[in-house]
C-alpha cells in the first residue's frame, strides 16, 4: 500500500472532515447556490444529478462537518420532506 492510499484511509477514519471548509461538499453546495442565484437554465437531467449531489453533500456535512453550526444546518435541511425521494433512491423526473 502506497503512502497516498494509506493517507486517504486515515482521513476516512477521522470523525470530522479535515478539509472543511474547502471540502467538495461545502464548495460544491456554494457553487450550486451561486448558479441558482444567477438563475441558470438546467435540463431535468442536470437537475436530477444536481439534486443527488446536493443530497449527498448535505448528508456528508451532517455527519462529518467539524463545525456544529454546519452540522445543525445540514440536519435541518435534510428534515425537509423534499429529500424523501432521495432517501428512497428515487431521482427527480418530469413528473416531480
Backbone torsions as a table, in degrees:
resi	resn	phi	psi	omega
1	UNK	NA	126.8	-179.0
2	UNK	-80.2	168.8	-173.8
3	UNK	-66.4	-33.4	179.0
4	UNK	-66.4	-42.7	179.2
5	UNK	-63.5	-43.3	179.0
6	UNK	-63.0	-40.7	179.7
7	UNK	-62.7	-44.5	178.9
8	UNK	-61.7	-44.6	179.2
9	UNK	-62.1	-38.6	177.6
10	UNK	-64.2	-42.3	-179.8
11	UNK	-64.5	-37.2	180.0
12	UNK	-67.7	-24.5	-179.7
13	UNK	-84.1	-13.9	-179.1
14	UNK	-68.3	146.9	-178.8
15	UNK	-66.5	-41.5	-177.6
16	UNK	-119.6	153.3	180.0
17	UNK	-67.1	123.4	180.0
18	UNK	-86.4	-2.4	-179.8
19	UNK	-97.3	-10.6	-179.6
20	UNK	-57.1	136.2	5.6
21	UNK	-94.3	10.8	-177.2
22	UNK	-92.3	8.4	179.9
23	UNK	-70.3	161.5	-178.8
24	UNK	-63.6	-33.7	-179.4
25	UNK	-59.0	-48.8	-178.7
26	UNK	-72.9	-49.8	-177.4
27	UNK	-65.7	-35.3	177.2
28	UNK	-64.2	-44.0	177.6
29	UNK	-61.4	-44.5	179.6
30	UNK	-62.5	-38.2	178.4
31	UNK	-63.8	-45.3	179.1
32	UNK	-67.0	-38.2	176.3
33	UNK	-59.9	-41.1	178.1
34	UNK	-62.9	-44.5	179.2
35	UNK	-63.8	-40.2	178.6
36	UNK	-68.2	-38.1	177.3
37	UNK	-62.2	-34.4	178.2
38	UNK	-81.1	-1.2	178.6
39	UNK	54.6	46.0	175.7
40	UNK	-65.5	150.8	177.4
41	UNK	-86.2	135.1	178.6
42	UNK	-128.1	146.5	171.7
43	UNK	-77.9	165.4	178.4
44	UNK	-63.1	-33.8	178.2
45	UNK	-66.6	-41.1	177.5
46	UNK	-65.1	-42.6	178.9
47	UNK	-62.9	-38.2	178.2
48	UNK	-62.7	-43.1	179.4
49	UNK	-67.8	-42.2	179.9
50	UNK	-62.9	-42.4	179.2
51	UNK	-58.4	-43.0	179.6
52	UNK	-65.0	-43.0	178.9
53	UNK	-62.7	-43.6	179.7
54	UNK	-64.0	-43.5	178.9
55	UNK	-59.8	-48.3	-179.3
56	UNK	-64.5	-37.4	178.0
57	UNK	-65.0	-44.1	177.7
58	UNK	-61.7	-41.0	177.9
59	UNK	-61.5	-42.8	180.0
60	UNK	-64.7	-44.8	179.1
61	UNK	-63.1	-41.6	178.5
62	UNK	-58.7	-39.6	-175.5
63	UNK	-89.6	-32.3	-165.4
64	UNK	-122.5	-6.8	-176.0
65	UNK	-67.6	132.2	178.4
66	UNK	-75.7	-13.0	-179.2
67	UNK	-93.5	116.3	-179.0
68	UNK	-57.1	-34.3	178.3
69	UNK	-66.3	-38.8	177.7
70	UNK	-64.4	-44.5	178.2
71	UNK	-62.5	-43.5	-179.8
72	UNK	-64.0	-44.0	179.4
73	UNK	-59.4	-47.7	-179.3
74	UNK	-63.4	-40.3	178.8
75	UNK	-60.9	-45.0	179.5
76	UNK	-64.3	-43.7	178.5
77	UNK	-59.6	-41.6	-177.4
78	UNK	-73.2	-13.1	176.0
79	UNK	-73.6	-17.4	-179.4
80	UNK	-63.1	129.9	179.6
81	UNK	-57.0	-18.6	176.9
82	UNK	-50.8	-35.4	-174.6
83	UNK	-83.1	-3.0	-179.6
84	UNK	-58.3	-39.1	179.6
85	UNK	-61.5	-42.8	178.8
86	UNK	-64.8	-40.3	178.7
87	UNK	-60.5	-30.5	-179.6
88	UNK	-88.5	0.9	178.7
89	UNK	79.2	20.0	-179.9
90	UNK	-100.8	140.0	179.2
91	UNK	-95.6	161.2	174.2
92	UNK	-63.6	138.3	177.3
93	UNK	-133.0	174.1	176.3
94	UNK	-59.7	-25.5	-178.0
95	UNK	-87.7	2.4	179.5
96	UNK	101.6	NA	NA
